[in-house]
Amino acid sequence: MPTIPRSWLFVPADSDRKIAKALDGEADAIILDLEDSVAEANKPAARETAAAAVADADRDRAQLWVRINPLDSGLAEADLAAIIRARPYGVMVPKTESGADIHTLRRMLDAEEGAQRIPVGATKISAVATETAASLFGLGSYAGVSDRLAALTWGAEDLSAALGASSKFDTDGELSFTYRLARSLCLAGAVAADVQPVDSLYGDFRDEAGLKADCEKGRREGFTGKLAIHPAQVPVINAAFTPSEAEIEHARTVVDLFAANPDLGTIGLDGKMLDRPHLLQARRVLERAREK
């Protein structure tokens, strides 16, 4: 099972066919969605379908997550009661506004795990942390809230609706400043909280070149994974967030140089001076490459 998922694939929790296809695919993390992709009338059945799929799945192939409904929706409690017994790797919570929401969810999970005699703390949390206007002011508040928190990601669709925007794009087709700001704040908030920063989805699943470019942009900035809405996006995302052999070799060299010279703060390599931030970056490359 990947410890740092590159691809996070959304799957409607009320579709056995789509769930089976996802489980047979290459996604590092599969998110069975009980929120936006499931109609209100189908949510009770979707809970049972999600729980059955999690219970029967091969846990060694992918992390299995369930996106519950928002904490203030009146549906989250029923979601947790249905799925926690199946022991998913974690729950994704949408529309969080600050670390206080993670604290609330932690207490809910504590109670549900206890009631179902599951080790308390077993279920991880990821959060979609930019979907309301207030959320942009809370992205620095996730640090230290709970050991359960594993990842933060962001989204523009709900945010643009919350802000009353007619579009989230500029006339040149690029994200408008407000949504680029949300993306950057999510990245910084995740790193500050020492959890995985996961980039948002790329909407056109037929545009492989555009997806690849978007992945590479996110990776350059510091994201280590990306949401997907179609299985066809998964191989592109996995490839983009896997360090190349050249990157791995360079990272090994940097780590070995600092290990051999523990008393030096800066080290020369190929005509360039390296310092501790370069060492940290090299270690992160090796971690993403599944190396110790």
Disulfide bonds with the S-S distance in Angstrom:
none
